[in-house]
Amino acid sequence: MPPKKRNSGTAQSKESKPGAESGSAERKESPGLALKKHKEKDAEFVSLCKSLHVTDTVCDRAWMLWKNVQESMDEVHDSQRRLWAACLFVTVSDLELTCFTVTQLLKAVDLNVKQFLAVVRKLDVNLDTISTKVDSVLTRLEKTYDVTLALYQRFEKTCKKIFALSSDSKEREIVRSCWTMFLLAKGRALQMEDDLVISFQLLLCTLEFLIKRCPSGLLQPLYQSAISKAQSPPIRTSRRNQSKVKPRPAEPEVDVQLLETLCKENECNAEEVKNVYQTSFCGFLDSLDLAKTLDFPGVTDLNQQYEEHYLKNRDFDGRLFLDGDETVLAPKIEITQVERTPKKNLSEDDAILIPPQTPVKAAMNSIQQLRGDLTSSGDQPSTTLATYFKNCTVDPTEDVLKRVETLGQVFSQRFGQAVGPRFVVLGKQRFTLGVKLYYRVMESMLKSEEKRLSVQNFSKLLNDSTFHTSLLTCALEVVMATYGGSCFKPGGCSHSGDLAETDLCFPWILDVFNLAAFNFYKVIESFIKAEPTLSKDIVKHLESCEHLIMERIAWRTGSPLFELLKQANEEGAAEQVETPASFNQPLQHNHTAADLYLSPIHPVHHVLPPESPVMPSSQAATQAPTQTASQTTSQTPRHPKSNSLSLFYKKLYRLAYMRLKMLYSYLLSSHPELEPIIWTLFQHTLQHEYELMRDRHLDQLMMSAMYAICKVKSVDLRFKTIVTAYKNMPNTNQETFKHVLITEGHYDSIIVFYNQVFMQKLKTNILQYASTRPPTLSPIPQIPRSPYKFPNSPLRVPGSNNVYISPLKSPRMSPGIMTPRSRMLVSIGESFGSSNRFQKINQMVNSSDRSFKRTLDLGSTPKPLKRLRFDVDGQDEADGSKPSGDSTLIQKLAEMSSTRSRMQEQKMKEDAELRKE
């Protein structure tokens, strides 16, 4: 049922009446509440339902939901009226009805968007209170709000630079028209309104369109001069006198000079904005009959058309930002989601403060950095790369170029389907960036392989279609993540199982190219090592993608992982899958893309256990990329070793244990004896009952193993408690415990999975842990630091919590572009300023009075955390040392000297190994 007339700030203006009246007209055709049917319900609840014009069905279901929630909650912290509103929202979302808009609901219970989202999520006290459908609606609402808020904050700042400061009603009308027109353009042109970058580009298009129609007296000098001389700003006249004005020549579709000025002032790529203007914004103008007119668009018409869009989508009213309405107030906690390390603490006489980054600025800077890194790279193979191709036994050049062309067409079309049909050309632009990065990384990889193997013929690798598709896919994922921004995507990627086509988050790119996730995983680590200019956020994003693959995506039906595991079982699992004996050994990261994509090609004796001596010959590895089929047959014994499977399981076990360790610390810290037992069952399941992972999630087995061991050990731990703690872990999604595969095509909750599947499969094994002779415990895996180093990121000096060092950035990286906010930035080799700044560094080094804000004591029972904390007692996790309360400069220097010695020893060992190879 369409909503009633908006109760908002803009509703007071006359321009809103047409839309409101149309909403009222539609409402008369919808059935109302039959009050006699709801006498047993709370009168205030029925009154709320009546004010929101819900149906009898919605009223009944929402009341039933409220009663269930009321019984499940230990105590109700929020007002009943707000919880009723949340129940109504959940009900209409589940039923996919259009009874009211989000704004109407917020005003009825006096909440803003963020507060309301928090209230709704509190309802999820049981596993089935909020469905995955409702959770998807909530996520989309939050992302759209965050993007709109960020854009409005940028819009306000931009308008102050464009328009002359005055209290002129004309200026206020222009600003209101501009924002309303942008909201309408975003709603009509974009299929995904939570795309920050494209939305911002549309905002610049809207500003260009209206600036050139403004009287020059309202503009700042910069924009007065930016308007092309071929087109002078029109003088605003009333419609009544327009017939007397001398006709003016038709204006160009876009004022290039003005648009370039806007782009420059907002650090946005002008070519991309021009493309959005010509392919999308012009189509939007045509739909409003504004493409060729020089008249200023009427506020009344814009309001009416946006009103229709707003009522149709049941969304929040974006015009309320203009009025500072309480329902869309920005949270007061933080301005930006951009990570800042370390915190700034400078006095007024110090260097210029680096301003905090807004989401828009962070996105623009990330794009600017990526495009800057690729300035010298071309969208065709370089001379060096072409030489590598020609050195191959079979020249792959033609296949490489043809593959790029074919995948480019596929990508552009799918991009248009996701974002909007007018954005196909924009998809081509992003694909071109991906191709540049693809060729650049491929060349870097081949140079590294040449140095490692002393060969130049990589025919087998470069003629591997899966390798090329995976490498190009990884390059495109970097581009998509850079443009998508990490501000509104927790963990860098979405973990929902059934995402809409309009979500470009990973693993969308895998579906576009029909690429198996297991094949994609093989290239991630080599890609990161081959491209040192990747930002820390992008490296984290790729690492999150790798984790997501190991947790879930690689276990989908049809994945090549199952075929490898099947072969491993047939030929002896101990030979093929990572054995528990090596868990306490460091995770070695000496595999390259060539090793993984050409695997299995090495003899079993070629991959030795960690305690074995160095293999006598590296010739097999040297010849691996170039050996012929006959050589492979003659050199390979009966049972080949799969490097890709072995490394996958090494990483899988360590990820699984880290997840278990965190959940365990929340729930069972008072039972330390259970941890190795739970881990043993968990590890046994992954190694010997891997079919349980098919179309399921790693965490589902983890929670089931924990519950099973607690059961047989008579430890009181309910599944509801496990799930509650699990929801507080990072990178989790409610689908993991609400939507679990039971049988083919049938899904249910994690509890049903445990009873009907997990317990039935592992009952004998689980009961062994209750006997007097339990199974041998699996060793605890050594948890290494992330294999992905961040060469461009500040690193803490060992022994200090205040001093960071970072490699010198390239000249283009100005302080405004750098993302970390630091207490003191020092560039060795450049002018530093007064000596008192060095004294301050010494004071920080010597200071023992520190505040350690990020601590994680795994030995105690911590409160549920919403973000993973990396520091232990303020120390770097790789340091391993405990801080002393009275540290001195001499101690710190000794620690730094010790660290330097260890680094030198490690470097000497690596050089020795390289010489042996």
Secondary structure as UniProt FT lines:
FT   HELIX           10..12
FT   HELIX           14..16
FT   HELIX           17..28
FT   HELIX           35..38
FT   TURN            39..40
FT   HELIX           43..51
FT   TURN            52..53
FT   HELIX           56..72
FT   HELIX           80..95
FT   HELIX           102..109
FT   HELIX           113..122
FT   TURN            127..128
FT   HELIX           132..162
FT   HELIX           169..189
FT   TURN            193..194
FT   HELIX           196..211
FT   TURN            212..213
FT   HELIX           216..218
FT   HELIX           221..226
FT   TURN            229..230
FT   HELIX           239..244
FT   HELIX           256..265
FT   TURN            266..267
FT   HELIX           270..276
FT   HELIX           277..281
FT   HELIX           282..287
FT   TURN            288..289
FT   HELIX           299..313
FT   HELIX           318..323
FT   HELIX           326..328
FT   TURN            348..349
FT   HELIX           359..373
FT   TURN            374..376
FT   HELIX           383..390
FT   HELIX           397..419
FT   HELIX           421..423
FT   HELIX           424..453
FT   HELIX           459..462
FT   HELIX           465..484
FT   TURN            487..488
FT   HELIX           490..492
FT   TURN            501..502
FT   TURN            506..507
FT   HELIX           508..512
FT   TURN            513..514
FT   HELIX           517..530
FT   TURN            532..533
FT   HELIX           536..551
FT   HELIX           553..555
FT   TURN            557..558
FT   HELIX           560..571
FT   HELIX           573..576
FT   HELIX           580..582
FT   TURN            583..584
FT   HELIX           593..597
FT   HELIX           604..606
FT   TURN            610..611
FT   HELIX           619..623
FT   TURN            624..626
FT   HELIX           629..635
FT   HELIX           643..667
FT   TURN            669..670
FT   HELIX           672..674
FT   HELIX           675..688
FT   HELIX           690..693
FT   TURN            694..695
FT   HELIX           698..712
FT   TURN            713..714
FT   HELIX           719..726
FT   TURN            727..728
FT   TURN            730..731
FT   HELIX           735..738
FT   STRAND          740..743
FT   TURN            744..745
FT   STRAND          746..748
FT   HELIX           750..753
FT   HELIX           754..758
FT   HELIX           759..768
FT   TURN            769..770
FT   TURN            791..792
FT   STRAND          795..796
FT   TURN            798..799
FT   STRAND          804..805
FT   TURN            811..812
FT   TURN            815..817
FT   TURN            828..829
FT   HELIX           836..846
FT   TURN            858..859
FT   TURN            873..874
FT   TURN            877..879
FT   TURN            885..886
FT   HELIX           889..916
//
